[in-house]
Amino acid sequence: MPLTPLDIHNKEFTRKFKGYDEDEVNEFLDQVIKDYEIVIRDKKDLAEKVEQLTERLGHFTNIEETLNKSILIAQETAEELKGNATKESKLIIKEAEKNADRIINEALSKSRRISMDVEELKKQAKVFRTRLKMLVEAQLDMIGTDDWEQLFDAEIGEELELAENES
């Protein structure tokens, strides 16, 4: 067990012939007691300071652990968000490709239908042209016949006959 200042103060030495000067020894012991008290006080202050610093270190250690956990959580969250974004972008791309395929297929189908309609209209136009040509040729043939002359002559002749009969 360590000495206390009181132990030093109460220490009694045995006396011998030709021993040390008692006043000098007492002065020295008083100085040792004062110095020892200072050392003990310093030790106590340092112990308190160590305790405070240990407490602060524990606090900062807790903060560090919390920050490390927060960083890990943030990294995990970022990875998760990145993964979700990647999945979502792939889904969007697939949906866009699907829509593009559908639109292309609809456009091709519509194009085919229009081509068929155009061909049908061409056929109908050829038929109409042929019929119109035949009709016009028939009308021209009819105009070009001598029947018109006979018709004109017959009408004039009939009118003359009617006029003569009336008179």
C-alpha positions in Angstrom: 0.0 0.0 0.0 1.4 3.4 -0.9 2.4 6.0 1.7 0.1 8.9 2.5 1.3 12.3 3.5 0.0 11.5 7.0 2.1 8.3 7.2 5.2 10.4 6.4 4.2 13.1 9.0 3.6 10.5 11.7 6.8 8.5 11.0 9.0 8.3 14.1 12.6 7.4 13.8 14.6 5.8 16.6 17.3 7.9 18.1 20.9 6.8 18.1 23.9 8.4 19.3 25.4 10.6 16.6 22.2 10.4 14.5 20.9 13.0 12.0 20.0 16.5 13.0 16.3 16.3 14.1 15.3 19.7 12.8 16.9 19.1 9.5 15.2 15.7 9.2 11.8 17.3 10.2 12.3 20.1 7.6 13.1 17.6 4.9 10.1 15.4 5.9 7.9 18.5 5.8 9.2 19.3 2.3 8.6 15.6 1.3 5.0 15.8 2.7 4.3 19.0 0.7 5.8 17.5 -2.5 4.0 14.2 -2.0 0.7 16.0 -1.5 1.3 17.9 -4.7 2.1 14.6 -6.5 -1.0 12.9 -5.1 -3.2 16.0 -6.1 -1.6 15.9 -9.6 -2.2 12.2 -9.8 -5.9 12.7 -8.8 -6.3 15.5 -11.3 -4.7 13.4 -14.0 -6.9 10.5 -13.1 -10.0 12.7 -13.4 -8.7 14.1 -16.7 -8.0 10.5 -17.9 -11.6 9.6 -16.9 -13.0 12.6 -18.7 -10.9 11.9 -21.8 -11.9 8.2 -21.7 -15.5 9.3 -21.5 -15.1 11.7 -24.4 -13.2 9.0 -26.3 -16.1 6.7 -25.7 -18.5 9.3 -26.9 -16.4 9.9 -30.1 -16.0 6.2 -30.6 -19.8 5.9 -30.4 -20.1 8.8 -33.0 -17.5 7.1 -35.2 -19.4 3.8 -35.0 -22.7 5.6 -35.7 -21.1 7.4 -38.7 -19.6 4.1 -40.0 -23.0 2.5 -39.7 -24.6 5.5 -41.4 -22.0 5.3 -44.2 -22.7 1.6 -44.6 -26.4 2.1 -44.7 -26.0 4.9 -47.2 -23.8 2.7 -49.4 -26.3 -0.1 -49.2 -29.2 2.3 -49.9 -27.2 3.7 -52.9 -26.5 0.2 -54.2 -30.2 -0.7 -53.8 -31.3 2.5 -55.5 -28.9 1.9 -58.3 -30.1 -1.7 -58.6 -33.8 -0.6 -58.6 -33.0 2.2 -61.2 -31.2 -0.4 -63.4 -34.2 -2.8 -63.1 -36.7 0.0 -63.8 -34.6 1.3 -66.8 -34.5 -2.3 -68.2 -38.3 -2.5 -67.8 -38.8 0.8 -69.5 -36.6 -0.2 -72.4 -38.4 -3.5 -72.7 -41.8 -1.7 -72.7 -40.5 0.8 -75.2 -39.2 -2.0 -77.5 -42.5 -3.7 -77.2 -44.4 -0.6 -78.1 -42.0 0.1 -81.0 -42.6 -3.4 -82.3 -46.3 -3.0 -82.0 -46.2 0.3 -83.7 -44.0 -1.0 -86.5 -46.3 -4.1 -86.9 -49.4 -1.9 -87.1 -47.7 0.4 -89.6 -46.6 -2.5 -91.8 -50.1 -3.9 -91.6 -51.7 -0.6 -92.5 -49.1 -0.2 -95.3 -50.1 -3.6 -96.7 -53.8 -2.7 -96.5 -53.2 0.6 -98.2 -51.1 -1.1 -100.9 -53.9 -3.6 -101.5 -56.5 -0.8 -101.6 -54.3 1.1 -104.1 -54.0 -2.0 -106.3 -57.8 -2.5 -106.1 -58.4 1.1 -107.0 -56.0 0.7 -110.0 -57.9 -2.3 -111.1 -61.2 -0.5 -110.7 -59.8 2.6 -112.6 -58.6 0.3 -115.5 -62.1 -1.3 -115.6 -63.8 2.1 -115.5 -61.4 3.5 -118.2 -62.1 0.4 -120.4 -65.9 0.8 -119.9 -65.7 4.5 -120.5 -63.6 4.0 -123.6 -66.1 1.4 -124.9 -69.0 3.7 -124.1 -67.4 6.7 -125.8 -66.4 4.6 -128.8 -70.0 3.3 -129.0 -71.3 6.8 -128.8 -68.8 7.9 -131.5 -69.8 5.0 -133.6 -73.4 5.9 -133.2 -72.7 9.6 -134.1 -70.6 8.5 -137.0 -73.4 6.3 -138.6 -75.6 7.4 -141.5 -78.7 6.9 -139.3 -78.4 10.4 -138.2 -78.7 11.7 -141.7 -81.7 9.5 -142.3 -83.2 10.7 -139.0 -82.7 14.3 -139.9 -84.1 13.7 -143.4 -87.0 11.7 -142.0 -87.9 14.4 -139.5 -87.8 17.1 -142.2 -89.7 15.0 -144.5 -92.4 14.2 -141.9 -92.7 17.9 -141.1 -93.2 18.7 -144.7 -95.8 16.0 -145.1 -97.6 17.2 -142.0 -97.4 20.8 -143.3 -98.7 19.7 -146.7 -101.5 17.7 -145.2 -102.7 20.6 -143.2 -102.8 22.9 -146.0 
